[in-house]
Amino acid sequence: MKYGNAVLRHELKYYINWNEYWLLRARLAPVMRLDENTVTAEGYHIRSLYFDDMYDTAMQEKMMGTSRRDKYRIRIYELSDQVIRFECKSKYDSYISKKSAPLSRTQVEQILAGDYTFLAESGDPLLQQIYARRNTTLLRPAVIVDYRREAYVYREGNVRITFDKDISAGAGDFNIFSKEVPTYPVVPSGQLVLEIKYDDYLPKIIHNAVKSLTGDISAVSKYVMCRERLADLKTASRRVVNAING
């Protein structure tokens, strides 16, 4: 399905427990293949630096359930600078679409230093769009999101199923390449996030594998969870300081 030039996909999200994870993993392994980016049996590490504007539009629209919205992020894998992408993930009611553009480490460092001028000169429509957002709404880094992803793919229906584990929020630093960024877990103990993405239909063999899920489809947002986690930490810190000074 298309919306203008955007290719739209379905996306379903669930919170699941570890028992459901092991059951689903056993069901999916015989019919789906591991994503080619898999590094270990646990998958691969993803770090995203999410951006938001002066109004926190991305966060507010997600929390309000706005049907048409965009999120911007820089994404890397295994804390490496070999593959770096600036991405825009768009939501169209129950569909999603994603656009991306490659970046170099030097360009990321320019952005972290507040220099976005090269985006305007890049000739890439997405990067130019981000530059315009920077100038009009002060788009800027908001939070680092860390997790480990175990991913499976199925050719028919272009299905992708992922288990996102150890989701955590990075605090105090936006240097996405740094191993020293302190991180804080955001998902309750014993839970992880399941995501199911597909094009026009979900093949019966995959539907049968996941239909036993006991939880409801959820509006999971790793970005919002991480922003809220850091806000809670700041509130707790202020209380401690006030108690000490009071």
N, C-alpha and C positions, 0 to 999 in steps of 0.2 A: 504494500500500500504506500502511496505517496501523498505528501502535503507540499505542494509547490515542487521544489527540488529535493526536499527531504524524504529519505526512505524511512518509513515508519515501521516499528516493531512492537509487538506486545511485550509487556514486562509484568511479571507477577513476583511478589516478595512475601516471604514468610519468616517469622521467628520460629525456629525449631530447636528441639533439645537434642542432646547427643545420642540418645537411643534412636530417634528418628533419623539422625544423620547416618548412623551405622547401617540402619535398615535400607535407607535410600541408596547409600553408596553401594551396598551389595546388589541391589536391584539394577542400578544404572551401569555398573562396571561391565556386565556382559554385552550390553547393547550400545553403549556410547564409548567414544574414545577420549582419552585425556587431551586436554588442550596442548597444543605444541609448545606453549610457553612454560609448561610444567618443569620445575627445577628439581623438586623432591617429591616424595609420596604425599607430603602435606601441601603441595602446590607451589605457589610463588608469592613473593612479598610485593605489595603495592603500596606506594605512598603518593597521596594526592595533596596538592596545595590548592585549597578552594579559595575563590575570590567572592567578594560581595561589595555592594556599593555603600554610599553614605547613609542610605535608608535601610540597609539590611534587607533589600528587596528579595533576594533569593531565599533567605530564611523565612521572611514573613509570608511570601507567596506559598511556600511549601506548607507552612503551618496552617494557612487558611484554605489549602486545597485548591488554589487557583488552577484552572484547567490548562492554561497556556503559560508556560514559564521556562526560563533558561537558567542553567548553572554553568559557571566557568571554573576550570581547574587546570593545573599543570600536573601531569602524571609521570612518574618514573617507576622502574621495577628493580627490585633487589638493591636499592640505594645506589644504582649505577647511573652514569650519564650517557650510556650507549644509546638508549632510546628515551627521548623526552618528547612529550606532546602537550600542546595547549589544546584543550578540548572544550567544546560547548555541548552539554547534554540538554536536549530540549524535551519538554513534555507537551503532548497534544491530547488532552483528555486521558484516555487509557493507553495511549501509544507513546513511544519514545523514539528519539532520533539522536544521532551523535555525529558531530563534525570535529575534525582534528587537524592540526598543523604541526609539523616538526619544529623543535627548537634546539639550539645548542646550549651547552652549559654556560657559555659566556653570555648568551642572551637571557637565560634565566637569572644570572647574577646581575645583569643590567636591570631587569624588572625588580628584583629584590632591593636594588639601590634606588628605585624610583624612576628609572629612565625607560620610558615606553616608546620613545620616538621611532625606533627601528621598526615597530609594528606597522606604523603608517607607511613606511617606505618599503615594506616587504612584498607588496603586490598580492599577498594572500588575502582573500575576502574575509576569512575568519579573524585573522590577526588585525586587519583594519577595523573590523567590527569591534573587537576588544579595545582597540585604541580609542575609538569613538566613545565607547562606554566609559573608559578611563577619564576622558575629557569632560563628558557631560554629567556623569554621576559619581565620579571619584572611585571607580572600581579599584579595589586593592586587596592584598592577601588578607584572609580572615582566619583560617585554621588549617592545620595539617591533619590528615586522616590516614591512619596506618591500619593495615590488616593483611592477613595471609589468605589467598584465594585458591581453592581447589576447583578446577573447571573441567567440564565435560561438554563435548559437542556431538551433534547428530545431524548428518547431512540433510535428511528429509525434513523439510520445514525450517531448515537453518536454525536448529534448536541449540541453545547454550544454557547449561545449568551450572550454577556456581554455588559453592559453600564458602562464605566469608567468615573467617575465624579471627579471634584475638583482635577485634576492632578497638582501636584506641585513638585518643586525641593527643596531638602534639602541642606542647605549651612552651611559651617563652621565646620561641625562635621559629622563623619561617624558612630557614636554610634546609631545604628538602634533602640535600645530599649528606647532611650531618648525621652521624651515628649517635651523637650526644644529645639530641633533642629528647627531653623527658616526655614520656607518653603515659596516658592514663586510660584504663579500660572503660568502655562506655556501655557494653552489653552485660546484662545480669549473668552471674556465674551459671554455667550449665546450658547457655543458649548460644546459638550462632544464627547467621542470616542466610537463608536460601533464596536465590534469585533464578527465575525461569524466563528466558527471552526466546521469542520465536517470531517468524514472519506471519504468514496468513493463517496457519493452523498448527495445532499441537498434535503430532502423530499419536495414534492410539496406544502404541507400545510405551511411549513416554507418559502419556496421560494415566495409563494403568499403573505405572511405577510410582507416581506421586499422589494418586487419588486418596491414599490412606492417611494423608496428612491431617492431623487433628486440629491444627490452628487455622485461623482465618487469614485470608489475604490481608497484608498489612501495608500501611503507607510508610514503610521503613525508609529513613533517610540517614545515611551515615554522617552526612554533613551536619544536619540539625542535631543529631545525637551528640556529636563532638562539640558543637558550639554550646549546647546546653550543659555538657559536662564541665567545660572550662568555666562557664558562668557560675556553676555551683561551687567549683573550687575557689573562685575569686570571692564569692559570698562567704564561704567558710573561713577563708583567710582573713577577711575583714573582721569577722566576728572574733577570731582569736586575737587580732591586734587590738580591737576595741576592749576585749576582756582584760588584756594585759595593761592597756593604758587607763582603763577605767578603775 
